Amino acid sequence: MNSNQIQTDSLFDCHEKYEFEYIIGTYSYDKQNSISNLLRNACNNGELDSLTYQEIYELIENKLGYAIPAKIQE
């Protein structure tokens, strides 16, 4: 199992700033603001409770149309 697999299987914690930064940082700069807004709104309404990183990436792909970064899929 590679380090990306371990990370994507982990649960996302809305209370941890570094977790937002990690996910947002895997996307290009021009996409980061819209991803940040999506994650913050989804955390506020409880949509991200008990989701893994992989499920967060899938949510971003479904809601914003941004493909899951290649470095995550390896």
C-alpha angles and dihedrals in degrees: 000000000000126000092257090057091052090050096047092049092054121098117253115238116207091201095062115085093197090060091057090046092050095053095040090048093058090068130069118272094252091061099044099086094053091045091049091052092048093050095046093048092045091050091050092054095043095247093131098050110132095359122139123228088256090055090049090054089049090050090052090049093049098043102035103022093237112145118236105265113261092233089061094050094055 
